[in-house]
């Protein structure tokens, strides 16, 4: 088994937890009232709640169709979750220094395959989620001036209580997530390390082709 496949197996728990935050079929999203919260913070928290409510509703309403045809679930994630993710920023951060030396064609191809990878990664665990309680607890400043971190806790089931933070930034006036930090572990950092190994050994084009094979498999 190559490093690319090992990475996804080792990080499967994180995918389940992250999917659980937004997509648990029987999840309860609790957004505390924060009268003194700045409008930008309230908007970011509201974005999380609205995304959760919309995705949960669609999955519940189409459960019979999803059971018969798993691609229905992929469509829901594409339409409801992916628009809330800043995949361009994620792609730049994940590739790091390799983004700066990539051609325009490579950047476009990588971003496209990375979007598909995210959809398939987060759609997969949905059928395995049980009852969970999701609590959005607040926000804190991000590392950069244009960032905000939405904090939450996922609890219930057999996973205990796990903190899940979303790093968000504004894109055209809308808050979008560009990283998920699960129990202190950043998805971007883990993707970056895994992808860097493939690029160092075989080059960026090989990574893109590997991702394409994974997405089409």
N, C-alpha and C positions, 0 to 999 in steps of 0.2 A: 504494500500500500504506500503511495507516494505521500510527501509531506502535505500536499494540498488536501488530500482526503483525510489525513490524520488531523489536520487543523479543524476541519468541520466536525469530526467526531468528538474531539476534546472540547469544542466550544458549544456543543449541542445544548447543554444546560442553560447557558446564557441566552441562546436563541429562544428557548421555551419561556424563560422569565421575561425577556423583552417583549415577546409576542403576547404574553399574558397581561402585560401592562395595558396595552391598547386593545387587545383582541379577545380576551377571555369570554367565552359564550355566556357564562352566568356571573360575570364579574360585576362588582359594585364599585363605581368610581365616586369617591367622596372628595369634594373640593371645599375645604374650610372657608368660611367667610373671613375675608381680610379687608376690613373697611379702609385701612390705611395703606393698602398695597398700591404701588404706582400703577397707572393704567397699563403700562407695558408689561408688567409682571402679571396682572390680572388677565391680560389678553393671551399671554403665553399659556397660563394655566387653563384658560377657557378653550384654547386650541386643543389641548390634550383631551379635555372632557368631550368636546364635540366630535373629535375623531373617534374616540372610544365608543360613544353612543351610536354614531353612524355605522361603524363597522359591526358592532355587536348586533344592531338591528338587522342589517343585511344578511349576516351569517345565520341568525336565528330564522329569518323569514325564508331563506333558501336552503335550509338544512337538508331537505329531501333531495333537492337537485345536486347539492354538494356530495351527498353520499353516492349518488349514481355517477356523477361526473366531477372529479376533483378539480378540473380546470375552471369550474365555476368559482371555486375558492380563490384561485389565482387571479381571476378577473376582479373579484372584490378587493383584493389587496392592491392590485394595480390602480384601480379607480379611486379607492378610498384612502389608502395608507401612503402609497408612493408620492402623491402630490404634496403630502405634508413633510416630505423629506428633501433636504437640499443635497441631492445626489452630486451636483457639480462640486460643491465644497467638500463633500465626503471623498470624492474621487481625487481631488487635489491633495487632501490630507493623507489619504491612504497611500498614494504613490510617493509622497514626499519629494525628495530630490529628483526622483525619476520623472516626475511630472514636468519639471523644468526642461528636461532634455528630450522629452517625447515630441514627436511630430504632431501636427494638428489631426492627422488621420488616426494616429495611435490614441490620442486623447479622446477623440470621438468614439472610437471602437471600444476603448476601455470603459468609458462612462456608460455606454449602452449595455455592455455585458455585466458591469457591476450593478446596474439597475435591475437587470433580470435576475442576477444572483441574489440580491436583497429580497426580491419578491418571492423567489422559490425558497429561500432560507426561512423567511418568516411565515410563509404559508404552511410549510411542512408540519410544524409542531401544533398547529391549531386543533387538529382532530384528537390530540392527546391531552389537552388541557381539561382540568376538572374545575370544581368551584374554587374561586379565589376572590379575595378582597383586595382591591387596589385603592390606596389612599394617596391622593396628591397632597403633599404636606406644605408646599411653599416654593419659593425661588431663592436663588442667590446669584450674585454677579459671576459672570464667566471670566475666563482667562484674558480675553480681549474686550475692548470697550463695546464692541457690537454684539457681544454674546450674553446669554442668560441661561442659567441652569434651572430647569424645572425638577423639583425633588419629589420622589414618591416612594412608597413602600408596597411591595407585593407580599401578601400573606395568605395562608390557607393551603389546603392540600398537604403534600408530604415534603414541601420545600422549605417550611419554616417561614421566617420573616426576612425578606431580602430588600435592601435599598436599591432603587433603580433611579438614576438621574438621566435626564435628557439635556444635552447641550444644544442650545437653539440660537439661531440668528435670524434677523429680519431679511426677507427677500421680497422686494417690491411691496413693502408694507405689511407682509404676513410673516408670522413666526413659523420657522421650519426647523426640524431637528436635523443635526448633522453628526451626532454621535450619541451612543447609549453607554452609560457607565453602570455596570451591574456588579454590585457588591465590591466596588472599587476597581473593577476591570473594564477598560475601555475597548469597545468593539473596534474602533479605528486603530488603536495601537496593535491589537492582535492581528487584524487584517494586514496592517502595514508590515509587521514582522514576517508573516507567512508569505505575502506577495514578494517582499524583498528577496527572500531566499530563492524563489523561482526566477526572478529577474537576474540576480547575480549569477545563477548557474546557466540559464538558458535564454535570457533576454526578455524584453517586454512583449514582443510579438508572441513568444511561446506562452507567456502567462495569459494573454488575451485568448489564444487558441484553447488553452486548458479550461478557462472560464466558459468559453463557448461550448466546449464538449460537455462540461458539467451542466450547463443550462439546457442543452438539447438532449441530455441523457434521460 
